[in-house]
């Protein structure tokens, strides 16, 4: 079997999901593509139709990982998140074609070395196109590729249960996703801006608003629900698998949320998607959702010099979300398409 490996063990769920465009490119020359990823990303990549099997890097001793890769006898691999461990693993497994990042001490482990455009100052190319430079190095391409995701039977079932619980019709509710990793890690996340946004969606469209999030986000989401003072603003935080989030997003009037993995999940099932990029340090062109009906809301808040989401002292841009611009973006993705 002429098989290739996508080694994407790093970053967040959005990073691994966007990296699956590499699998689409590799299928131009290889019969099947497997993925090797982090434990927390497995359930997402198992829903990607271009990937045959998903394996997990559990941090086991390197010799065990090398032995497992040798046994699978890959003809080629692309490492999108290069680390010394990843480079040593694919080299030790003697995979004939090894594509990875250039300009690193361990880059000699790769047979084909790619300079990442962002390291040369590129802030406008989408990350999916930057990643496609890896398979292009071995003659594979997928111009304009977008991540795809199938919610799966269990995801569809959970989504159906939630729609029944809340008496929701398809295309008759919004999903609002108000958190990213920094929200729960630092404990400084304001909620008033998201509460205003939820109320504004209700007032403008007269449809229920479901607030999504992980189990760790439940406290923040419940505060937003309470501050919205609207019984049709409800929390589904901690109740969704990735497949269920995908199915609910696909069937919603629109997904509206901060730039994070959930935004990319919604886009991957073709949901109308509004991505909110509140920080001046965000790169909307690089991380925009990839779907037909999309809009991005860029930061207009005067951040403190050098602020990043990992270091901001007050997240004032979140407290002061520009609700009118968000509503305008939603109206834009809902507008009838021109012939």
N, C-alpha and C positions, 0 to 999 in steps of 0.2 A: 504494500500500500504506500502510495506516494503522499506522505502526510507532513504537514507543517505545524509549528507550534507558535502561538502568540503568548509571549511571556510578559504579562502586565501586572506585576505584583508591587503596587505602590500607589500612593495618592488616595483619593476617595472613590466612591462608587462611580461618580461622573467621569473620572479619569479613565477607569477601566471600560465603562460603557462607550465612551467616545473612541477608545482605542480599538473597538471591534471593527472599525472601518478597515483596519489592517487585515483582519480576517477576510473581509470581502475582496480585498486586493489579492491576497495570497491564493484564493480559490481560482484565480485565472490560470495558475500553473500547477496547483496541488489539489489532490482529490479531496482531502479533508483537512480541517484545521481544528486543533485542540487549543485550549487555553490553560495557562498556569497562572493563578492569581492568589490574592489574599483570602483567608477564610471568610471575612465579612463580605466579599464580593462574589462569592460562588453562586449564591441564589440568583443574583442578577444575571450573570453571564450564562447560566443554565437556561435562561429564557431567550437567548440570542440565537436565531435560527442558523446563522452561518457557522456556529461553533458546534463541533461534534460532541466533544467531551470536555468537562472542566475539572482540572486538578488544582489542588491547594498547596501552597507553600506554607507549611506549618512551622517552619523554622527548625525542622529536623536536621540532624548532622548532615553536612554537605555531601559526604560520600553516599549516604542513602538517597539523597535527591539525584545525584549523578547516576546511580545505579538504576533508578526508576526511569530516568530519561533515556538511558542507553537501551533499556528493555523495550521502550516504545519505538525506537529506531526512526526518529524523525529525519526527514531529508533536509529540512531547513527550519530556522527559528528566527523570529524577530523579537528583540527585547526592547520594549518601549519605555520601561522604567529601569534604567541601567544602574546596577549596584555592583560592588565587587563580588557579592555572593552570586548574583545572576550571571555575571560574566564567567565566573569560575565554573558554575554548574553546566552551562551549555558547552563550554570548551572541554570540560572533563568528560562530558557525555559524547564527545567526538561527533557532534552534529555537523555535517559537512558545510552547510551554508549558515553562517551566524551573523545576523545584522544587529548592530547596536550603535550606541552613541560614541562619537569621536571625541577627542580632546580630553580624555580621562586616562589616568594611570593604567587602568585595567582594559582600555580599549583594544589593546593588542590581542585580547581573547576573541575578538570578532573578526570574521573574514571580510566583512563589509562595514565600513565606519561612516556614520552620517553625522554631519554637523547640524545641530538643531538650530533652525532659523531664529528662534527667539533669543538665542545666545548672541546673535549678530545684530540684535536690536529690532527685530521684526515684532511689532505689536498689533498688526492688523490682520495677518493671516489667521484663519480659524485653526484651532488646535488639531482638528481632524485632518486638515490638509498638511499641516506640519508633520503629523505622524505618518502620513502616506509617503513622505520622503523615504522612510525605511523600506517598505516593499518596492518602491521605485528603484532602489539601489540594486535590486536583483531582477528587474524587468517586469514587476507586477504593479498594476495601478487600478484604481477604481475612482475615476474622476467624478467629483460631486457626491461621493458616497456619504450616506448618513447612517447612524446607528439604527438598527431595527430591534424590536423587542416584542415577543408574543407573551401575553399575560399568563398563559397556561391554564389548565382546567381548574386547579386549586385557586389561583388568583381570580378567575371568573366567578367561582363559587363564593368566595369571601365578599367580593364586590356586590354580588347579587343579594347576599344576606344583608349587607349594610344598606343597600338601596331599599330593600323591603322594610327594614327597621325604621328608616327615616321617611318612608313613603315617597321616594324620589323617582321621578321619571327621567329617562335618558334625555340629555340635552336640556335639563331643567334645573341645574344646580352649578355652582362654582366650587372649585377647589382652590383654597388659599394656603400657600405653604410659607410660614413666616420665620423659619429658623435655618441656621446653618451650624456647622460644628462649633464655631465660636460662641454661639448663643448659650449652649449648655456648659461648655468648658469653663467659661469665665464668669458666669453668673451676673452679667451686667446688662442683659438684653432688655431694652425698653419695650413696652407693650402698647403704649397709647397710639403710636403711629399705625400699627396693624389693626387695632380696634377701630380706628377711624376708617381705614381702608375697607374692613369688613362691612361696616355700616354703610359706607358709600356704595359698595356693590349691591347691597340689599335695596337701598333707596333708588338706585338707578335702574336696576333690572328686576326687582321684586322676585328674586329667586333665592333659595337657601344657599348658604355658604358653609362649606365643610373645611375645617382647619386641620391640615395634616401635619404629621411630625412623627419622630421616633418615640419610643417609650421614655427616653430621657427628656424629651421635649414636653411631656404632658403638663407639667406645672406651668410652664410659660404659656402654652396653648390655652389652658383653662383660665388663666388670667385674662388673656385676650378675649375669650368668650364672655367672661363676666363683665369686662369693661365695654364690650360692644352693646350691652343692654338690649339684646335682640334674641328672641327665642329661636329664630331661624338661623342663627350663627351657632354652629355645633362643632364639637371636637371629635375627630376620629384619630387623634394622635395615639400611637402605640397599638393600634388595632389592625394595621395593614402590613401584609407582606409586600415585597416589591411587585409581584404580579398583580395583587389587588389594587395597589396604587396605580399601576399602569392601566388596569381595566376601568377603574373609576375615573381616571383622568381622560381616557379616550372617550368616555361617554358623557363627560361634563360639558357644559356650555363653554368653559375655558378653564385652563390651569393658570393661576397667577401666583408667582412665588419668587423668592430671593434666589439668586444664582447658587445652585447646589446640585447634588446628584438627582434629587427628585425632579428638578426642572428638566434634566436630560432624559429621565425616564418618561415623563409626559410627552416630550417631543418625539421620542423613539416610537411611540404608538400613534403618532399623528395628531395628538391633541392640539387644539388652538392654545398656544402657549405665550404668556407674557412673562419675560424674565426681567427681574428688578436687580439692577447693579448699583447698590447704594454708595459704594466706597470709591473715592477718587483713585484708589490703587487697583480697582477692578479693570479688566480688559474686556469690554463687551464684544468687540469684534472677534476676539480669540475664543470666547466661551459662549457665544450666542446659542440658543436652542436651535437645533436643526430640524425644521419641519416646514410645511408649506405655509401655514397660517401662524405667524410669529410676530412678536414685537419686543423691543427691549426698551427699558426705561433707565437711562443713564443717570449717574450721580449729578446733582446740581447743588449739592450741599458743600459749603466751604470747609472741608476737613482741615484739621490741624496739620501743619507740615509734617510729612513723613508717616502719617497715620496709615495703618493697615488693620484689617479686621482682627488680626491676631494680637494687636498691641493697643488698639484704641482705648481711651480712658473713659469714654462715656457713651459711645454709639449714638451721638446726637443725630446723625443722619437717619437712623432707624426711628428715633422718636419723632423726627420731623419729616417722615415720608411724604412725598409730594403726591397727595391723593388725586388731585385733578389730572396730573400727567398720567398716573396709573390708569384712571378711568378712560382717558383718551386712548391709551394704548389698547385697552380691552375693547373699546368700541371699534378700533381699527381692525383687530383680528376677527371681529364679528361681522364687519361690514360685508355685504355681498361682493363676491369676486367679479371682476370685470371680464366680459367675454374676450 
